[in-house]
Amino acid sequence: MLRYTLMRLGIFAGCLVVVWGLVYSGLAPRGLGDSNGLWIVLLALLISAPISFVVLRKERDRASEQIVRRVDRAKANLQANRSQEDVADDAARTQGRTQEQPS
């Protein structure tokens, strides 16, 4: 997951540098007034998103599989904890009933 995130940030950084160069060389339009920095970041995001979607498909699938495994493991642990609580609760109720009955 960290690898995918770093690769995605790398693609964004590369697009940011390219867009910055294009804007300051005059090949791409500048933002309005003081919004030039925001304009460059938004253009970089707009360009990097589809590139990341296509280029990082395999890495995204690997990250997704890791997340699914973690969620499945957490669900199994939760179910095991619930089962332990049920067994302990049943044992306590059974013990309470046997103590209530006169001998």
JODA-V885379 format. One record per residue. PSI is psi in radians with two decimals (999 if undefined). OMEGA is omega in whole degrees, 0 to 359 (none if undefined). D_FIRST is the distance of its C-alpha to the first C-alpha in Angstrom with 2 decimals. Layout:
BEGIN
PSI OMEGA D_FIRST
PSI OMEGA D_FIRST
END
This chain:
BEGIN
-0.74 179 0.00
-0.68 180 3.79
-0.79 179 5.35
-0.77 180 5.21
-0.76 179 6.31
-0.67 178 8.69
-0.70 179 9.94
-0.75 177 10.65
-0.62 177 12.42
-0.75 177 14.23
-0.73 178 15.56
-0.76 180 16.69
-0.72 177 18.36
-0.77 178 20.10
-0.63 179 21.35
-0.76 179 22.48
-0.77 180 24.54
-0.81 180 26.04
-0.74 178 26.97
-0.78 179 28.41
-0.73 180 30.49
-0.70 181 31.69
-0.79 183 32.72
-0.28 174 34.54
-0.16 178 36.23
0.02 180 37.53
-0.40 175 35.96
2.62 183 33.89
2.59 177 35.48
2.80 177 35.21
3.01 179 34.37
2.23 176 37.23
-2.16 182 38.70
0.15 185 36.25
0.26 185 33.21
-0.73 179 32.45
-0.77 178 29.30
-0.70 179 27.90
-0.77 181 29.01
-0.76 180 27.15
-0.76 179 23.83
-0.73 177 24.35
-0.73 179 25.29
-0.73 177 22.25
-0.76 181 19.99
-0.63 180 22.17
-0.68 185 21.99
-0.48 182 18.31
-0.93 179 17.17
-0.55 177 18.89
-0.81 179 18.05
-0.70 181 14.27
-0.73 182 14.98
-0.86 188 16.97
-0.63 186 15.55
0.39 183 11.83
-0.84 182 12.82
-0.73 180 11.96
-0.65 178 8.44
-0.69 177 8.08
-0.71 177 9.97
-0.77 179 7.99
-0.68 179 4.89
-0.71 178 8.07
-0.68 177 9.72
-0.74 180 7.57
-0.74 179 8.22
-0.74 179 11.73
-0.74 180 12.35
-0.73 179 11.66
-0.75 179 13.90
-0.72 179 16.43
-0.73 179 16.64
-0.69 178 17.23
-0.73 179 19.82
-0.74 178 21.51
-0.71 179 21.81
-0.76 179 23.24
-0.70 178 25.65
-0.72 178 26.73
-0.71 178 27.45
-0.72 179 29.42
-0.74 179 31.38
-0.69 179 32.25
-0.70 179 33.44
-0.75 180 35.51
-0.79 180 37.14
-0.71 179 37.95
-0.79 178 39.33
-0.72 180 41.44
-0.72 180 42.76
-0.70 179 43.74
-0.72 179 45.49
-0.75 180 47.29
-0.69 179 48.42
-0.64 179 49.60
-0.70 181 51.66
-0.50 178 53.33
-0.48 181 54.37
-0.51 183 55.83
2.33 178 58.06
2.56 181 61.42
999 none 62.38
END
